[in-house]
Amino acid sequence: MNSAFYTNSLRFIILVMVQVLICNHINFLGYINPYPYILFIALYPIKNNRMTLMFLSFLIGLTIDLFQDSGGIHAAASVFIAYARPLALKNAFGTLYEYQTIKFENVDYSSKIMYITLLTIAHHVILFSLEIFSATKIILILQKALFSSIFTILLCIISLIIFGKKTK
């Protein structure tokens, strides 16, 4: 086994623990929650098998669902962003993604923020649409998605700054 396997395994466990033990209990203003576990999907190595990413995304979403008793909505939203990730990568990184030369720790922060933002908004819109599941409550869905996305994006960017690899 290589170090990437251990790094991804550790990232999976830590993000699930942070989500379950800390973030699930925040509930700011009654409806704003961060979901930093999506960083696992965002930071998964690009060159690795896409089907493995889809399976691991399902697994991390299902794990969160088991702890929240939320009936599979996190699993569905996680699999969706894993599936849509190439589109987000192409929009955020352009030719770096097309030539498979992205080193996430070496790209500029504006591209990282764009990438995290695209994945987060897609995740949250799917998540809250499935949670509320009513077309008449579209304003509530968008409101929850917007404010939770802002909170999640800030938390993810701060995490990347604090825990990201330092380049010289």
N, C-alpha and C positions, 0 to 999 in steps of 0.2 A: 504494500500500500504506500502511496506517496503522500507528501505533505499537504497537497491540495485536498485530498480526501479528509484528512484530519482537520484542516482549517475549516472546510465546509461543514463537517460534522459538529465541530465546536460552535461555529456560527449558528447552526440550526438550533442546538440545545440552548445556547445563551439567549437567542432572540425569542424562543418560545418561553423561556423562564422570565425574561423581562416583560413580555406581553402578559403572561398569566399572573405573575406575582405583583407587578407594578401598574402597568398601563390599563389593565382591565378594571382597575379600581379608581381611575381618575374621574371620569364622567363629569368634566368641567361644564358648568352651566346647564347640566341636565342632559346634554346630548353630544358633547364634543369629547371624543376619545381618540388618542393616537394609536396607530397600528404599525409600529416599527418592524414587525416581523416580516413585512414585505421587502425589507433590505436583503433578506436571504435570497429572494428571487432576483432582485436587482443586481446583486453582487456575484451571482453564480457565474463561474467561468464561461465565457462565450464559446470557446472551442469544444466544450464538453457536449455530450449527447443531449439533443433537445428533448427526447422522450424521457430521459432521466430527470431533466428539469421539470417536465410536466408532472411526473410521478412524485418528485420531492415537493413540488408546489402543492399538489393535492394532499400530501402527507402533512405538511406544515399547517395548511388550512384546516384539515380534519382534526389535527391536534388542538388547535385553537378552538374549533367548534366543540370538541369534547369538553374542554374546560369551561366554555361559556354556555354550553347547552343551546347552541344556536342553529342546530338542524342542517348544517352543511353549507351555509351561506359564505363562510370564510373559505372553504374548500373551493367552491364555485368561483369566487372572485379571484382567488390565488391562481387557479388553473387558467382563468381568462387572461390575467396579466402575463403569465408564463407563455401563453400562446401568442399574445400580442407583443411580447418583448422585442422581437426583431424589428418591428415597425417603430417602436420607441427608440431603439438603438440607432436605426437609420436616420430618424428625425433629429436626434440629439447629437450624433457623432459624425454623420455623413460618410465621407470617403474612408475615414478610419475604420468604420464598421464594415463597409463594402470590401475592404482588403484584409479584414480580420486582424488588424494591427492595434486594436484598442488595448492599452494598459490602463486600467481604471484609475490607478494611483497617479498616472502621468498626465491625464487630460485636465483641461482647465475647469474651474469651478462652474462657469456658466453652462457648460455642456452637462456636467454632473447634475446641476440643479434642474436643467430642462428634462433630463432623463428621469430623475426621481419624481419630478412633478407629473410627467406624462403617466408613469406607472401608478402613482398614488391616486391621481384623479380617476383614472380608469377603474382601479380597484375599488375606490370608495363609492363611485356611482353604481357599480354593479352590486356591491355589498349592501348599500342602503336601499337600492331598488328591490333587492330580494328580501331584505328585512321588513320593509314597510309594505311592499307588494300591492300598491294601490295607485292607479293613474291619477286619482283625484287628489292625492297628497304629493304631487310632483314638486311643489314648492318646499315642503318639508324634506323630501329626499335631497333636493339640490342644496338646501341650507345645511343639512347634516353633512353632506358630501364636501361642500366647500370648506366649512369651518374645521371639520376633522382632517381634511386634506392639508390645510394650512398648518395645523398642529403637527401632523405626521411628517410633513416635509421639513419643518423646522427641526424636529427631533432627529430625523434621518441625516440632515446636513450637519447638525452639531455632532452626531455620532461619527460621521465620516471624518470630520475635522479632528476630533479627539482620538479616535481609534484607527484612522487611516495610516497607511505606511508613509513615512516621511521620505521624500525624495531629495537628493542633493542637487 
